[in-house]
């Protein structure tokens, strides 16, 4: 009887904790202070060390605290026991947990995400939030030509800390080049996007250039953030992070089929998708919508 009576109390405590965190997050000034006015790179490196601590007991405790304040749901995870926080962050899902839209004219979402700013690339300019433009030339870096996307579309996909952090090929095609750009680790949540100009251009990121089977050039730009500054791309067999001292220009010829895993973040962050003219938004895609990897994102018109 006692255990049955205790369960509702625990559930209520969890809900209270999440409600308190939500109220705290709603205080924009405090949210910005706590997540940005800190030594961001040092905090990110520290988090990387903590996340790699291999201790089942410590990991279970950390996940319990994580779930106390967030809606972290691990029921879809392939494994239920983790030996480090990193293992939980980068978890694989059970077979069939994500099904990619097989229609050949569909460009699928590469990841689970909340849709952020989106629109048309005009005169090399896009938006991270209303009134906060940035240029594709600066985002892509000095070695890359972004003119192929003039008049095309961009869609910002934000991954929260509780989401599945792996990303996949949105369509059949070949990855032709990767540019790694080291940078800062500003938080990429909506509060920061409304306050920090050109935020995505300041943060660490990779520009993944891909050519679809139909010949269309597309780009995926994974952007790191505070507490996450490691991006794994499988076909390069290298971990891109602040300590990376290798080549920043990486030509490649890596064929992918739709749904094939491309890599992961070691926490939550953002992927910005760029496509040329000739793509239309799929049904239901709008700012604020929560989507899953494999869901139709765009359609070739």
Secondary structure, DSSP 8 states (H G I E B T S, - for coil): -HHHHHHHHHHHHHHHHHHHHHHHHH-HHHHHHHHHSS-HHHHHHHHHHHHT---HHHHHHHHHHHHHHS----TTBS-S--SSHHHHHT--B-TTSS-----TTEEE-SS-EEEEEEEE-BTTEEEEETTEEEEHHHHH-TT---GGGTTSEEEEEE--TTS--EEE-SSSEEEEEEEEE--B----SHHHHTTSTTHHHHB-EEEEEEEETTS-EEEEEEE-BTTB-EEEEGGGTEEEETT--S-SEEEEEEEE-TT-EEEEESS--EEEEEE-TTEEE-TT--TT-EE-TTSEEEEE-
